[in-house]
């Protein structure tokens, strides 16, 4: 077996210089702060009150931020750092805005397993200012570490664990609203049941079917369904932005061209030339494709996002 070690030297070098405040950013921030102070003064105490009393939460990824919002409701003020489904999160660079948001966070949620190593660094840099801060690391909750597939939110076991930890953190930060958080947590856990039911239904129908993917983003879900996921080395190279070997590329192309797999699962956030070429080849070979993203799209919640992807996978697998 090989490990899911990420971040080439190139990516690390790019990350290294990311946290310093340039003068331009500083003056832009000062202007923004002045503007928000002005708005606060204009729109009065109601808006200021909500901002003051809400629990400030920073989530490194927007699906964790969504879970916090669903449990915290009006009592949380959530900032999600990775929230653009058109960008590759593996190439993300931390910005001054990220560092600033973290300084004031009472609760922080991030993925871990080396998906977002910039979080560990930023938290270290701002540790002294917030001794009360609760930090929730999804990987720690489900026993994953650097070298494991980092796309943990596609594992049906991850979100219930994160949600429970979020509920406990909000209870501790704001005991006055414990009953609200507990009720919202129960609702959230209940709302995951259709996802589990869908996974079970797909498993009953398609267990053991061969599939392939451009990146390991859907890996845990594929395992939960019991699919036979092929071309893992190719996927790892795509994730790490390194070169796939000629023989791995040839094997991938043969799988598509000769329909040795039922479906190509395509990560629409990792759009290197080679992954685009595989998508084009699948379409040309009339092989069903399913688009997945690693960041939650705007306008849907976590549950809707997962269900929509599982539905399109089910349709694609049913195609002959
Ligand atoms: Zn990924």
Boltz pocket constraint, residues with backbone or C-beta under 6 A from the ligand:
constraints:
  - pocket:
      binder: B
      contacts: [[A, 90], [A, 151], [A, 215], [A, 216], [A, 217], [A, 239], [A, 294]]
      max_distance: 6.0
